[in-house]
Amino acid sequence: MPEIIVDGGAALRGTIGVGGAKNAALKEMVAAILVPGRHRLTNVPDIADITLMADLLIHMGCRLQREGDSLWIVTPEQLRPEAPLELVRRMRASIVVLGPLLASCGEAKVALPGGDDLGARPIDMHLDGLRKMGAEFRLVHGVLHGEAHNGLRGAEIELSFPSVGATENLMLAGAVAKGETSIVNAAREPEIVDQANHLNAMGASIRGAGTPIVHITGTPDLQPVEHNVVPDRLEAGTFAIAAAITGGDVTVTGCIPSHLRMELSKLEDTGAMVEKGEGWLRIGGPVRPRPVDFVTLPYPGFHTDLHPQMVALLSVADGTSIVTENLYDARFRYVGELSRMGADISTEAQHAVIRGKEELSGCPVLAPDIRAGAALVLAGLRADGRTYVGDAHHIDRGYQDLAGKLQKLGATIARSE
């Protein structure tokens, strides 16, 4: 397995750009199956999850071509409405093909999803919402068989939690369903807004994206379009925390700072200098961060996917911090690896107590998931000696050449296959 090798001690300095958001690009690739024709997405990151989604679309009958950060998707008149286990088990986001396949084909066979092992993430809200729109489901040998031979119809769907995946799935299905669909308690993430903008450009009628209630008027005659993917706030946030943990000075370009309002506020609380403007932000790291408490919540709260990186920063803070994880019950799986580097972290239920240490110590560790892997790399930047972050293929799922970009900022870091 690949690994990333980090020699700690260098303060990051310079300017780095970010690419398009993984969590937007994946769903906008899926939107292409709603209508035959030639679609184009720009600002698409070159990461493993994009390749996995491309493989899934190819299995369904689409043709894809990539040039730089542009991705063309040619959707045929007749799709193969199935997502097999060997593709689905590697990426949880593949469940979002369920709604659009039912809407465009009237049927779907989708294996239950995999992806990062972050604990129980049931798809009940996806299925309940699609049932209200007229779909029927049965589970056969681990494969979900869905049928909507009379087509999907609009419905009022109230989510018990503002689930990003369920909101995306229902918004894709509702875009071409008959009649009006309302999603109550919808997720409000910037990637949801970008997906709505993409669908509206295709001819859909979606109002209220980014608010708790999304209204959709089904439009059967969508058209392929060109769409530029929104910048990746998680990549930008990771570089911001990397600057802070090394006591560096980094400017991140090609980002939208307002998408990181809570995270940047918490960085300021640690003593980091934060400046921001149109399309950029600058972070100056403190000599040693102050302790900070934070709670992960749906947007606009602190993003769970920046939780591990922030804990890496707080592990060298001058005092004790408390973190509460409200979204994933297995998010703390990285704590044992960070503790091997000398961090003093204790967990109970959804809480973690981080007692800051003056110094971390480099050693071999394993990345259990995308964001935890990035957190271990950041810890290695601050640690004494050399850190080997194994299972770096997890990091590749969400970051395009993380080691190379950090190297441009002055890190002593390399990737080994």
C-alpha positions in Angstrom: 0.0 0.0 0.0 1.2 3.6 -0.6 2.5 5.7 2.2 3.3 9.3 2.8 6.6 10.1 4.6 6.8 13.3 6.6 9.8 14.9 8.3 8.5 17.3 10.8 9.7 20.8 11.8 9.2 23.0 8.7 6.8 25.9 8.9 4.7 26.0 5.8 4.9 29.2 3.8 3.6 30.3 0.4 0.4 30.2 -1.7 -1.5 27.1 -2.7 -4.7 26.7 -4.8 -7.6 24.3 -4.2 -9.6 22.3 -6.7 -13.2 21.5 -7.0 -15.2 19.9 -4.3 -15.3 16.1 -4.3 -18.7 16.2 -2.6 -20.2 18.4 -5.3 -18.4 16.8 -8.3 -19.5 13.3 -7.6 -23.2 14.2 -7.4 -23.0 16.4 -10.5 -21.5 13.5 -12.4 -24.5 11.5 -11.4 -26.9 14.2 -12.6 -25.7 13.4 -16.1 -27.7 10.1 -16.1 -30.9 12.2 -15.9 -30.7 13.1 -19.6 -29.0 11.7 -22.7 -26.3 13.8 -24.4 -22.9 15.3 -23.8 -22.3 16.9 -20.4 -19.2 18.8 -19.3 -17.9 19.5 -15.8 -14.9 21.8 -15.1 -12.8 22.2 -12.0 -13.1 18.5 -11.3 -10.5 17.1 -8.9 -8.2 14.3 -10.0 -8.9 12.0 -7.0 -9.7 8.3 -6.6 -13.4 8.8 -5.8 -13.9 10.6 -9.1 -12.3 7.6 -10.9 -14.6 5.3 -9.0 -17.7 7.2 -9.9 -16.5 7.3 -13.5 -16.2 3.5 -13.5 -19.7 3.3 -12.2 -21.1 5.6 -14.9 -19.2 3.6 -17.6 -20.7 0.4 -16.2 -24.1 2.0 -16.7 -23.3 2.7 -20.4 -21.9 6.3 -20.3 -18.7 7.3 -22.0 -16.3 9.6 -20.2 -13.3 11.7 -21.3 -11.0 13.8 -19.1 -8.7 16.7 -20.1 -7.0 18.5 -17.3 -9.7 19.5 -14.8 -12.5 19.1 -17.4 -14.7 15.9 -17.6 -17.0 15.1 -20.4 -19.8 12.6 -19.8 -21.8 11.2 -22.8 -25.0 9.6 -21.6 -26.7 7.1 -23.9 -30.4 6.9 -24.6 -30.6 3.6 -22.8 -28.8 3.1 -19.5 -28.0 -0.1 -17.7 -29.8 0.7 -14.4 -27.5 -1.1 -12.0 -24.6 -0.4 -9.6 -22.8 -3.6 -8.7 -21.2 -4.4 -5.4 -17.6 -4.3 -6.6 -18.0 -0.6 -7.4 -20.5 0.5 -4.8 -18.7 -1.0 -1.8 -15.7 1.3 -2.4 -17.6 4.6 -2.2 -20.7 5.5 -0.2 -21.6 8.4 -2.5 -22.7 5.8 -5.1 -26.1 5.5 -3.4 -27.1 8.8 -5.0 -27.6 7.0 -8.3 -30.7 5.3 -6.8 -33.1 8.3 -7.2 -32.0 9.4 -10.7 -32.0 5.8 -12.0 -35.6 5.3 -10.8 -36.6 8.6 -12.3 -35.0 8.1 -15.7 -35.3 4.2 -16.1 -38.1 3.3 -13.8 -35.9 0.7 -12.1 -32.6 0.4 -10.3 -30.5 -2.4 -8.8 -28.0 -0.9 -6.4 -25.8 -2.8 -3.9 -25.8 -1.4 -0.4 -23.0 1.2 -0.2 -19.5 1.1 1.5 -17.0 3.9 1.7 -15.2 5.1 4.8 -15.9 3.1 7.9 -17.3 5.8 10.0 -20.0 3.8 11.8 -23.7 3.3 11.0 -25.0 5.5 8.2 -28.3 4.1 7.3 -30.1 5.0 4.0 -33.6 4.9 5.5 -34.2 8.5 4.7 -33.3 8.0 1.1 -35.7 5.0 0.8 -38.5 6.6 2.8 -38.4 9.7 0.6 -38.4 7.7 -2.6 -41.2 5.5 -1.4 -43.3 8.7 -0.9 -42.5 9.5 -4.5 -43.9 6.1 -5.7 -40.9 3.8 -5.6 -41.0 0.3 -4.2 -38.0 -1.6 -2.8 -37.0 -5.1 -2.0 -33.6 -6.4 -0.8 -32.3 -9.4 -2.7 -29.0 -11.0 -1.7 -27.6 -7.6 -0.6 -28.8 -5.7 -3.6 -31.5 -3.2 -3.4 -34.1 -3.6 -6.2 -36.1 -0.5 -6.8 -39.1 0.0 -9.2 -41.1 3.0 -10.3 -42.6 1.8 -13.5 -45.3 4.4 -13.4 -42.7 7.1 -12.9 -41.9 9.1 -9.7 -44.3 11.8 -8.6 -43.8 14.8 -6.4 -44.3 14.6 -2.7 -43.7 16.4 0.6 -40.8 14.7 2.3 -39.7 15.6 5.8 -36.3 14.4 6.8 -35.7 13.4 10.4 -32.2 14.8 10.1 -30.7 17.2 7.5 -28.9 14.4 5.7 -26.7 15.6 2.8 -27.0 12.3 0.9 -30.8 12.0 1.2 -31.2 15.7 0.2 -29.0 15.1 -2.9 -30.8 11.9 -3.9 -34.3 13.3 -3.5 -33.3 16.6 -5.3 -32.0 14.6 -8.3 -35.1 12.4 -8.4 -37.5 15.4 -7.9 -35.9 17.3 -10.7 -37.6 15.1 -13.3 -40.5 13.7 -11.2 -44.1 14.6 -12.0 -45.4 17.5 -10.0 -44.1 19.3 -6.9 -41.6 18.0 -4.4 -40.8 19.6 -1.1 -37.8 18.5 1.1 -38.4 19.7 4.6 -35.4 19.8 7.0 -33.1 19.7 4.0 -29.3 19.8 4.3 -27.9 23.3 3.6 -24.3 22.6 2.6 -22.7 24.7 -0.2 -22.4 21.6 -2.3 -26.2 21.2 -2.1 -26.5 24.8 -3.5 -24.0 24.0 -6.2 -25.9 20.9 -7.2 -29.1 22.9 -7.4 -27.4 25.5 -9.6 -26.2 22.7 -11.9 -29.7 21.2 -12.2 -31.3 24.6 -12.7 -28.8 25.3 -15.5 -30.0 22.0 -17.1 -33.6 23.3 -17.0 -34.8 22.1 -13.6 -36.9 24.3 -11.3 -35.4 24.1 -7.8 -35.9 26.9 -5.2 -34.7 27.2 -1.6 -31.4 25.3 -1.9 -29.2 26.3 1.1 -32.3 26.7 3.3 -34.2 24.1 5.4 -37.0 23.8 2.8 -36.3 23.0 -0.9 -39.1 23.2 -3.4 -38.8 21.3 -6.7 -41.1 21.4 -9.8 -40.4 18.4 -11.9 -39.2 19.2 -15.4 -39.0 16.2 -17.9 -37.0 18.0 -20.6 -33.6 18.7 -19.1 -30.6 19.5 -21.3 -26.9 18.7 -20.9 -24.8 21.8 -19.9 -21.3 22.9 -18.9 -20.9 23.5 -15.1 -18.0 24.6 -13.0 -17.7 22.7 -9.7 -17.7 24.8 -6.5 -14.3 25.0 -4.7 -13.5 22.3 -2.1 -13.9 23.9 1.3 -12.5 20.8 3.0 -9.2 21.0 1.1 -9.0 24.7 1.9 -9.7 24.0 5.5 -7.0 21.3 5.6 -4.4 23.7 4.3 -5.5 26.3 6.8 -5.1 23.9 9.7 -1.7 22.8 8.2 -0.5 26.4 8.3 -1.7 26.7 11.9 -0.2 23.5 13.2 3.3 24.4 11.7 3.3 28.0 12.8 3.5 28.9 9.2 2.0 31.6 6.9 -0.1 30.2 4.0 -2.5 31.9 1.5 -5.1 29.6 0.1 -6.5 30.7 -3.3 -9.5 29.5 -5.4 -11.7 29.0 -2.3 -14.8 30.6 -0.8 -14.0 31.7 2.8 -17.6 32.1 3.8 -18.1 28.3 3.4 -15.6 27.9 6.3 -17.1 30.6 8.6 -17.3 28.4 11.7 -14.0 26.6 11.1 -12.0 29.8 10.6 -13.6 31.3 13.7 -12.3 28.3 15.7 -8.9 28.7 14.2 -8.9 32.4 15.3 -9.8 31.2 18.8 -6.6 29.1 18.8 -4.6 32.2 18.2 -4.1 31.9 14.5 -4.2 35.0 12.3 -6.9 34.8 9.7 -7.3 37.1 6.8 -9.8 36.6 4.0 -11.0 38.2 0.8 -12.8 37.4 -2.4 -11.6 33.9 -3.4 -8.7 33.6 -0.9 -7.8 33.3 2.8 -4.5 33.6 4.7 -3.6 31.8 7.9 -0.7 32.7 10.1 -0.1 30.0 12.7 0.6 30.7 16.4 3.8 29.5 18.1 1.6 27.2 20.1 -2.2 27.1 19.8 -4.6 27.9 22.5 -7.1 25.1 23.5 -10.5 25.3 21.9 -13.8 23.4 22.4 -15.9 22.6 19.3 -19.0 20.5 18.3 -19.5 19.0 14.9 -22.9 19.9 13.4 -24.6 20.0 9.9 -23.7 23.2 7.9 -23.3 26.0 8.9 -21.8 24.2 12.0 -18.3 22.8 12.3 -17.8 20.2 9.5 -17.2 16.7 10.7 -14.7 16.2 7.9 -12.4 18.8 9.4 -12.7 17.4 12.9 -9.6 15.1 12.8 -7.4 17.8 11.3 -8.5 20.2 14.1 -7.8 17.6 16.8 -4.3 17.2 15.4 -3.8 20.9 15.9 -5.3 20.8 19.4 -3.0 17.9 20.4 -0.2 20.4 20.6 -2.2 23.2 22.2 -1.3 24.8 25.5 -4.2 23.4 27.5 -7.2 21.0 27.3 -9.8 21.0 24.6 -13.1 19.1 24.4 -14.5 17.9 21.1 -18.1 16.5 20.6 -18.7 14.5 17.4 -22.5 14.5 16.6 -22.5 13.0 13.1 -20.5 9.8 12.9 -20.3 7.3 15.8 -16.9 5.9 14.6 -15.2 9.1 13.7 -12.7 8.7 16.6 -11.0 5.6 15.0 -7.9 7.7 14.3 -7.3 8.6 17.9 -5.2 5.5 18.6 -2.9 6.4 15.7 -2.5 10.0 16.9 -1.9 8.7 20.4 1.0 6.6 19.1 2.6 9.9 18.1 2.4 11.1 21.7 -1.0 12.9 21.7 -2.9 12.7 25.0 -6.5 12.0 23.9 -9.3 10.2 25.8 -12.7 9.4 24.4 -16.0 8.5 25.8 -19.2 8.1 23.6 -19.2 11.1 21.3 -16.7 13.2 23.3 -13.0 13.5 23.2 -10.7 15.3 25.7 -7.4 16.5 24.2 -4.7 17.5 26.6 -2.2 19.4 24.6 1.4 18.3 24.5 4.4 20.5 23.7 5.7 17.9 21.2 4.6 15.0 19.1 6.9 12.2 18.0 7.1 10.8 14.5 6.4 7.1 14.0 4.6 4.7 11.6 0.8 5.2 11.6 -2.1 4.0 9.4 -4.8 6.2 7.8 -8.2 4.7 8.6 -10.1 7.1 6.3 -9.7 10.2 4.1 -9.8 12.9 6.7 -8.1 11.0 9.5 -5.3 10.3 7.0 -4.9 14.0 6.3 -4.9 14.7 10.1 -2.0 12.2 10.6 0.0 13.9 7.8 -0.6 17.3 9.5 0.5 15.8 12.8 3.6 14.6 11.1 4.4 18.1 9.9 4.6 19.2 13.6 6.2 16.1 15.0 9.8 15.5 15.9 11.4 13.1 13.5 9.9 11.1 10.7 6.2 9.9 10.3 5.1 7.2 8.0 1.4 7.5 7.1 0.4 4.1 5.7 -2.7 3.2 3.7 -2.4 6.5 2.0 -4.8 5.3 -0.7 -7.6 6.5 1.7 -6.1 10.1 1.4 -6.1 9.8 -2.4 -9.9 9.5 -2.3 -10.4 13.1 -1.2 -7.1 15.0 -2.0 -5.3 15.5 -5.2 -1.6 15.1 -4.6 -1.7 16.3 -1.0 2.0 15.5 -0.5 3.0 17.4 -3.6 1.0 20.5 -2.6 2.4 20.5 1.0 5.9 20.1 -0.5 5.4 23.3 -2.5 4.7 25.0 0.8 8.0 23.9 2.2 7.2 20.6 3.9 9.7 17.8 3.8 7.3 15.2 2.5 7.3 12.4 -0.1 5.0 9.7 -1.3 6.1 6.1 -1.6 4.3 3.3 -3.5 
